[in-house]
Amino acid sequence: MAPQRPFPRRDAVVVCLALPGPLSPMKHPIHLLVLTAAATFGADLLAQSNSRFTGASPISSGYNGGLTSIGSATVRGRQGAAYPNGEMALSFQNNLCNPGGIPIEWRTPGGFVGSTIQTDHPKFGFMVAREVNGRLVQISDWSYCKHAFLSLNDPNCGSCTQPPAGGAQLGVGCSDIYSAANNASFTYLGPPWEINPFTGVWNGVGSYFDIGDPAQANFPQPADNVRSLSTSGWGNVKNRVTIQETDIQGGVSSGLFFMIHVIHEGEPIDNRGDNTMSRPFTLNWSGTAWTTATTGTPTLGSILTRWSGSTMAIGQNGGGNWNNTFDGRFAVAVKVTGPTNGLWHYEYAVHNIDNAGGGASFRLPVCPSARVLNLGFRDIDKNPLNDWTATVSGGEIVWNATAGNSHRWNQLFNFWFDSDAAPVAGNATIDQALLEPGAALSLAVATQVPGLQPAVHLGSGCGTPSLEFAVNGLPTIGNAGFGLLAQTGPGTPFLTLFSGPTTPFNLTPECPVFINLLGYGDLGLTFADGAGNAFVPIPIDPLWAPFDMTFQAATFVPAPPLFDLFGVSNGLTVRFGGTGCQ
């Protein structure tokens, strides 16, 4: 993966404070106060400075460019160790149209050493993702971006009006196509961290094209806005869309998608619905080389729309339209499965579409008494030392970025966990790593969160083999199929006891009791099957009012710990007809 670089900051006022430790707005109230004041002052002006030619009505008839097709997935070569431990490079084709009402600027970034660099042109970002075991993950690197250099102004989008500046603009109704070979050209591939995806601004002075590649002799060259980058003698992989072969092992891959994202300098955010497009494709290892084929149809939107069984929403920093938005968008997709043994599995895939500040944390509300297990995280490199750290505290699950690994644009991160709290509608919160002028410290994205607790795990019991109770779903009023799942040793007999919630106590130091021994009932004797599983049905009468009931089993096991008679299971308080958290 390319090294992390600082975000470009141009045409902006930046407020800097010397604070101890990493950026954490919640821990630094002075920082919060200063940045909030800066965000409030001149907010409308700052938001509108992102967009150009905003007098159009509707706004879509102003500055507006979009993708109409992508395809031609092409393998450019491979390098490194023998398969499957090398890496391979890809490129793709795209066609872009101007459905707006004014020409789109298309100024060349300079095509040869010694040429003047111009900055106002479209930039294309690339991504490859794969669905593996129910999780959609990015398998490409943070790929270098194509800088467009000449508009052909073809009439493939309908009626094409030739623009005043010829090939230095894309005329209204005109199209321009970049072939897979063109998008693989080393000459026009530059690093993504030089681009502000929200404003679309890229500064040629001091850029990769300007000062050259570190492998060049006499690097760096002067930052004089004159092209110094020479690509002579490069191999087939450098700077192109790169994938590790370990991520695509197998004779023929499946679940693969590529996405192209076009950025126009100053395009209002309302006009960006057609700036990202994805499409399925396949890769095949022949034994000596990779081949590929483009399949399916292209669709607009985040690549997260390709994740089967998920739901997705988009949030942005600021209001809902171009004139009150202060930074770009994150998409959050979620898939919740279960319950399995009383636990729901939560999977989140988060795509930074065009948020320049980047993400410093990903936060989800959770029921305070819920269990949260098996927390996980995946970014786009294979370095475990920069993985985000996860904590659960105060009714919130938080993943915090490590230094140098904020969630930046055109990257897809994954977060997951198990919980005995069921999903409800809620918001994920993404804290900004850096702030665009006027932006808030965080943004919210609608999703599903663990916010309904059907049962509260009170603690483990004693005895070998142990017995663990869990619910088989939601104890909603009228659920005739509700019951307790038990996991224990094969053939273990147990007696299920119940009472109202009470204060637990220990009969012996290692054996807690969670039911009220002065007033309890039982559901009879049950025997676990040969795999150690059992089900205790508790059909819920529609006339029952919402109430809580605690369950615990007495297990008749070899060498019982309690008075040589029995062991006990975990305690479980079931919230019949409950809503929300306890």
N, C-alpha and C positions, 0 to 999 in steps of 0.2 A: 504494500500500500504506500502511496505517496506520503511524505512527511506532512504533518499538520503545519499550516502556515497561518499567520494572523489574518483576520478578516480585513479587507480593504475598507477604509473609511474616507469617503470623499464627499465634499459638499455637505458636511455635517459638523455640528458642534458636539464634541465629546467631553463629558464630565468625568474626570478621573479623581479617585480618592485613594490614598494609601491606607489599606486595611490589612490587618493580619490574616494570614491563611487564605484559602480559596474563596472565591466569590460565593457568598451565601446571604442573600438579602434578608432572610429571616433572622440572621444573627447580627446584622449590622443595621440598627434603626436609623443611624445618621445617613448611611448610604441610601436607605429606603426613602428618607425624607428629601434628600437632594435630588435623587432621580425622579421621584414623583413630581417635584416642583418643575424639574426640567421637562418632564413629559407633558405637564399641563400647559406650560407656557407656549403659546403659538402653535397649538396642536393642529388646528385646521390647516394652517399654512404649511407645516411640515408634512402632513399627510398628502396634500395636493402636490408637493414638490416631487413626489414619486412619479407623477403622471404627466404626460404631455398632451397638448391639444385636447383639453378636457371640456371645451365649449360645445362639443358635438352633442346633439340630442336626437336619438338616444346615444348613450356613451359608446355603444357598439359601432356606431358609424364614424367614430374617431380613429385613434391609432390602434390598429387591431390586426394581428397576424396569427395564423393558426395552422396546425398540421392537418393535412387531409388524407395522407396515407404514409405508412412505413412498411418496410419489407426488406427482402434480399439479405437476410442474415448470412454473413460470409466469414469463413475462417481465414484469417490472415497468416497463420503460422503458429508454431509452438517453440518453446525453448526450455532448457533446464534438464533435469534428470530424466531417466527413462520413464515412460508411462507406468503408473499413474502419478508420478511425483514431479511432473513438470508443470508448465503453465502455457495457456494458449490465448490467442488474441482474436477478437471479432470486430466486425464493423457492420453497419446497417445503412439502408437507404431511407430517405424521407422526402416528402413533397410538402411544400408550404405555400399557402395562399394568403392573399390580402382581401378579406371580406369587409374591411372598413371603408372609410370615405376619404382617406388621405394616403399618400405614398409612405412606405416604410423605408427608413434609412438603411443603406446597405454599403457602408464605407469600408474599403478593404483594409485589413490589418497589415498589409505589406507582404508581398509574395516572394521576395528575394533579399539576400543580404545587401544592406545599404538603402533599401526602400523606406519611405516614410510610413509610419504606423498610424492608421486612422482607427478610431475607437467605436463609432456608432454603427453597429451591424448586429445581426442575430447571432446568438451563440446556442449550440446544441449540446445538451448533456445526455449521457447514455447510462443505462443500468440494465443488469440482468438479474432476475430473481428466479428461484425455484421453490416449488412446494414439495417439502420432504416431511413425511410422517405427520401430515396435517399442519405443518408450520411453513409459512411463506418467508423465505430468507433471501437476502441479497447475496449473490455469489460473485459478482464482479467487484473490482476494486473501485475506489473513488476516481472514476475514469476521467481522463483529460477530455476537454470540450472542444468541439469543432467551432472555429470562427469562420462565419460565412464571408466570402470575399467578392462575389459578383452575382448580381441578379440577372437571370435570363429573360424575365418578363414574358413568359409563355402564356398562351390563352387557355390553359388547362382548367381554370377555375370559372370559366364563363367569359363574360365580356371584359377584356383586358384593355385598360387605358394606359398607354405608354407614359412613364413618368418623366418630369422635366430633366432629371439628372441621369437618365438612361440606366445603365447597369449599376449605378451607385444608389438606386432606389428600387423598391418593388412596388409597381403601380397598382392602383385600385383594380381589383378583379383579376390580377395577374398571379402567376405561379412561378415557383422556382424549385427545381429538383436537385437533390444532392445524392449521387449514387453511393453505393457502399464503398467503392474505391475512392471516391472524392472524400467521404467522411473518414477514411483511413489515412488521408494524406498527412504525413508528419509536419508538413509546412504550416498547417493551420490548426494543429492540436495544442491547446494550452491548458494549464492547470485550473481546476475548478475553484480553488481558493482565491484566485484573482478576481472573480466575478461576484458582484453583489446581486444575488438573485431577486431581491425585492425591487430595487431601483433599476436593475439591468445594467448598471454602470460597470464598465471595465476600463481601467486606465492603462494606456500603452506605455507610459513612462515608467521605467523600472520593471516592466513585465518580463515574462519568460522570453517573449519574442525580442524584446529590447536588449536584455543583458546576456542572453544565450543560456546554454545548458551547462551544468557543472562539469560535464565530461569534456567540454570544449577547451582548447588551449586558450590561455589568457582570460579565463573566466574570473570575475564577471566583466563584461564589456561596459562602456559608459552608458548611463541611463539618460539617453539623449533622444528617445522616441524614434530612433533609427534601427531598423531590424538588424540584429547581430546573430540570431539563431541560425546555425547551419545544421542540416540533418544528414549530411553526407556520411555514408558508411553505416547507417543504422541497420539493425536487424529487423525482423518482422513483427516484434511484440511491443517494443518500447512505446509508451504513451497511448497505445490503443486499448480498447476495452479488454481487460485481462481477467482471466478466470483460472483458478487453481484446478488442476485435473482431479485432485482428491474430492472436489465438490461435484464432479460429474462422472464418477466412475460408473461403469456398466456398458454393455454393448450398445444400447440405444437409450438415451436419457428420456425422462418424462417430466412433465410439470414445469417446463422451462418457458419463461417469458422475457422479452426484452422491451424496454421503454425508451422513448426519445422525448426530451423536454426542450422546447425552444424558448429562449429568453430574448425579449425585445427591450431595449433601453426606453424606459418611460411608458411602457404599455400599462394602462389602468388595470387594476386587479380584476375588475368586473369583466374584462375581455380575455381572461386567461383560461377559460374553461376548455379551450381547444389547444392549449400549449403542451399538454402531455398526452401521449398515446402509447398503447402497449399492444403486443401481439405474441402469440405462441410460436415456438420453433423447436426443433429437435437437433441434437448433436449425436454423432455416431463415430465411434472409434473403430477403424477398420483393422487395427493391428499394427498399422504403420503411420496413420495420419487421421486427423479429424475431418469429418464432413458434416454439413448442416443443411437443413431444409426449413423454409418458412411455412408455417401452417396456419389454419384458422383465419380469422378476420381481425383487423385492427379496431380497437375501441378507444375512445377518448377517456381521459381521467387518469388518476393515480394508478400505478401498477397494483395497488392493493385491491382494486376491483376484481382482480384475477384470482383472489384467494377464495377457494370454494368453501361455502358454509359460513362465511364471515359477514359481518355488517360493518359499514364504514361511515365516518363522518369527518368533516373538515372544520378546523378552527383557525382563526388568524388573530394577530395582535392588533386590536382596534375594532372598529365597527364593521358593518356588513357590506360596505361599498367603497369605491375608490377614494372618496374624499374624507373618510374618517378611519382609514386603515394606516397603521404606522409601521408594520412589518408584515412579512408574508405568512404562508399557510403551513400547517401540519395536518396530515391525514392520519387518523387512528382507526385501524380495523381490529375487530375483536371476534373471537370464537370461544364460546363456553360450552363445555361438554360435561356430562355426568348427570347426577352424582354417581360416583363409583366408591362404594364403601363409605358413603356419607360425605365425600369430597367432590366439589366441582373443580374442573380444570379450566383455568383462564389462560388464554393466549392473546397477546396483543402484538400487532405489527404497526410500527409508527414510521411514516414517511415524511421527512422534511421536504416539502415541495419547493418553497421559495422563501423560507424564513432566513433572513440574513444574519440575525443575532445567534441563531442556533439554540439547541436545547441543552440546558445544564442539569435538568432533572426531569423525571417522569413520576407523577404522584397520583395515587388512587385512594379514595376513601374506602374504609373497610369497617365492619362492625367491630367495636373495641374488644369484645370478648371472643371474637372468631379466631379459629386457628388458621394460620397461614404457613404453608409448608412448601418445600421444594421450589424456592424462588430461583429464577434463572434469568439470564441476560445473554444477548448475542449482538455484537456489532459487526462491522464488515472486514475486520482484520482477524488474525489468528493469534493475537498477543494477549494472553490472559492477564498480563500485568496492568493493562489499561482498561480492564472491564469495569463497568459501573458497579458501585456497591449498593446493596439493598438493605433496608432496615424496615422494621414494622414497629410503630410506636404511635400512641395518641390517636388511634383510629385512622391511621394512614399508612399505606405502603409507599415507600419512597426509594427510587433508584437515583443515585447521585453520580454525576460524571466525574471521572478522574481527570487530573490535569492533562490538557492537550487532547482530550477525546470527547469534546462536545459533539452533539448531534447536528451535523451540518447539512446543507442543502444537497439534494440528490443522493441521500443516504437513507437506508431502511434499517431500523433497529428493532429487536424483538425482546419482549418481556413476558414472563410467565410465572405461574404459581398454582398451588392447590389451596382450596379453602372450604371449610364447612359452612360458609355463608353463601347463599344462593344469589344469582345475578338479578340486579334491578337497574333501571335507567339511572345514569349519573354522569358526572364529568371527570375526565382525566385532566390534570393540570400539568402544563409544561412550563418550567421556569426558563427564562432566557439566559443564555450564557453571556451575551453582550446586548446592548440596547441600541436600536436605531433611534434617531431623534424623535421624541414624542411617544415612544413605545412604552407599554406597561411592562412590569417586571415578569408577568406570566400571562399565559393564555389558556383558555379552556376548550376542550373538544368533547362533544357528547359521545358517550359510549355506554358499556355495561360495567357495573362495579359490584363487588361482593357486599351487598347492602341489605340482605334479608337472611336472618339467622334462624333456621327452623329448629336447631337443637344446639345446646351449649355443652361442650365436652368439659366435664368437671374434674377429671383426673383419672389416672390409671388405677387398676386394682392390684390384686396379688394372686399368686398361684401359677403353677406350671402344668399344662400349657395355659397361657393367659387367655382371657376372653375379651373381645373388643366389640362394643355395641356401636352402630351407626344407623342413621335413618336411610330409608330407600328413596327418599324424595321429600316433597313438601307436605307437611301435615295440615293441609288446608281442610276447612270444614266440608264434609261430604266426600272426602277421598277414601273410598272403600278399599283401595288397594294399599293403603299406607301400612307400614310396619317397621320393625327393627331388624337390621341385618346383624348377624353375629359371626365372628371369625374366631376360631379356637382350634384345638386339636381334633383330629378325626374321632368321631363317635363320642365326644365329650357330652355328658348330660349336664343340664343347668336349669335352674329355677329362676324365672324372671319375676322380680319384685318391683313394686311401684309405690310411690307416695307423693304427697305434695312436696315442693321444694323445702329444704330444711338446712340447718347448719351441719356440715360434715364433721365427722370425728373419726378417730382411729380406734379400732378394737385391739389391734396390735400395732407396733410402730410402722410395719410395712403394709398394713391392710386398712385403707380408709373405707368408711361407710358413708354413702351419700343419701340414703333414704331414711325416713323417720321410722325407727323401729317401734315407736309407740303407736303408730297408726299406718299400716301398710297393707297392701294386697298382693296377690300373685297372679300370674298369667299361666301357671301350670309348668309342667316339666317338658323340656325340649331336648332332643338329641341332635348333635351336629352330624352331618353326613361324613362320608369317607374322605372328603377334602377339607373337613373342618368348618363347613359353612352351615348356617341355619337361618331360618326366617321366623320371626315372631309377629304374626299379623295383629294390627290394631286398627280395625276399620273405624273411621271417624263418623259418628252420627251427625247428620245435618242439624240436629237440634242442639248440639253442644255449643256452648258459648266459648269464646277464646279463653284458654287457661293453660297453665304450665304444669307438667307432671314429670317427676324424676324417676328414672329406671336404673336398676342395677341387678345383676344376676349373681346368684350363688352357684358356684361351679363345683361339681363333685369330681375331683381330679386326684391322681396319685399323690400321696404325701400331702394332703391338704394343710395349708398353713394355719387356718383358723380352727383351734380346738380339735385338730386332727379330723375335722368333719368336712370342711369346704373351703374354697377360695372365693374371691369376689371379682367381678368384672369392673371395668371403668364405670363411672357415673355419667349419666346423660339426661339432661333436662330438655324435654321436648316441648316446644311452644305451639300447642294446637291452635290453629287459627290465628297465629301471630303475624304481625307485619313489621317490616323494618328490623332494626337492631334491638337487642335487649335493653 
